Amino acid sequence: MDFVPSSNGGVTLSSAEALRESAVRLLRALIRSNYYGEVLPPIEQLQAATRIPRASLEQALLDLENEDIVAKNSNGQAVDP
């Protein structure tokens, strides 16, 4: 994680890390609500729908894969395991 000093003397997440965290929270909510069903759309569609940068979405999907929330099928799309 990248931390940067805050104006109050503490530290905050960098903007890239904050975007990734936002992407993780959003994708988790979409998966739990079954918004996309069992298969998530391609990353390009997720990017267009969420306006979150591709790199942040890719990292978020890796994080969710590491948490066993999603897995990849033979087409490379994330699916609800």
N, C-alpha and C positions, 0 to 999 in steps of 0.2 A: 504494500500500500504506500502511496505517496502522501506524505503529510506536509502541509505548509503552515507557517505561523499565522495565527489569527490576530486581529487587532487588539483582542483582550488578553493577549499573552498565552493563550492556549494554542492548540493545533487543530486544523481542519483537514478534511480530505481534499486532495487536488480535484480540479474540475473533471478530469478524466475518470478518476475513481468515483466521484459523485455520480457521474453519468452511468457508469457500470452498475453501481448500487441501485440507481433508479431503474435501470433496465432489468436487473434481477427481480426487484420488487414487482414491476409491472408484468413481466413474464410469469412469475409465480402466480399472480392474481388471475391472469388470463388462463393459465393451465388449471388452477383450482376451480374456476368458474366454468370450465369446459367450453370456453368461448369459441375455440377453434376445433373442438372435437378431440379426437385422439391424435391427429397429426397437425403439427404446426405448419404454417405456410413457409415457403422459402424465405430466406433472410431478406431478400429484396422487398418482398411484400410486407414483412414485419417492419422494415426500415421505413417504407412509405407510410404505413399505418401509424407508426409511433413517432416518427421524426427523430428517432434516436440514431446516432451515427452507427454505421455498420460495425466498426471495431468494438464499440461498447456492447452491441447486441451479441457479437460473436463471443466476447469474453463472458458475458452473462450466460449464454447458452453452455459454455464450457463449465462455468461455476455450477449451473443447475445439473449438468451431466455428472459432475463430481459428487453432487449431493444425491444422486440417483433419482432426481425428479424428472429428467428427460433422458432419452437414449437416442442414438441415431440408427435409422433404418438403412437399408441398402441404397436408397436414393440420397442419403446424406441429410434428410430432413429430421428434425427433432420430433420425437413422439413421446407420448405419455407412457412410461413403462408399465 
